[in-house]
Amino acid sequence: MTQFAHRIAGLASREDGASAVEFALILTPLLFLMIGIVDFGLAVWGYNNLSEAVRQGARYAIVRGAESELGQTGRVTDEAPTTCDTPFPAAAGDDAQPVWTTVCRYAFALYPAKLTVTAQWLSGHPARVGQHVQVQATYVYDLPLLSGVLRVLGPSSITMNLRSTSEMAIACCEPP
């Protein structure tokens, strides 16, 4: 009888596959967490790139004043935002480029078709001291790693809308 009791006790204490099951149960959420951290880190990097591009666009507008082509017809206005893949005539030269081309140039890390830029003078004549310009950009960011993992489970995509706004004023040096 003691030999039979030892066999039953031996069967009850065997844990050959338990560690593999525990490893699988812990690894899955841990991988999702690590992939999420990397994806959100890339999103923060994209937002920082977008913010710097918007600041540079606003700076371009206040330095050039009326020449910065904010509200020209067919260009970036509050009523008609423009994406960076909208063509701009190259014959106009660098000095005549609108603000949105500056934003697109500085947002080099972002996919241009998903970037929308809006710029406007907030009050008065754009070439006077104290006049404010507001440049705003939005970007639809796809979380690539999480979306890739979820596509295995089904056709799904996770996106974030990144938005940055910069407002600056002309500080000095009114033209004659």
Secondary structure as UniProt FT lines:
FT   HELIX           2..12
FT   TURN            16..17
FT   HELIX           18..64
FT   HELIX           65..68
FT   TURN            73..74
FT   STRAND          82..83
FT   TURN            84..85
FT   HELIX           90..92
FT   HELIX           94..96
FT   HELIX           99..106
FT   TURN            108..109
FT   HELIX           112..114
FT   STRAND          115..121
FT   TURN            126..127
FT   TURN            129..130
FT   STRAND          132..142
FT   HELIX           144..153
FT   STRAND          159..169
//
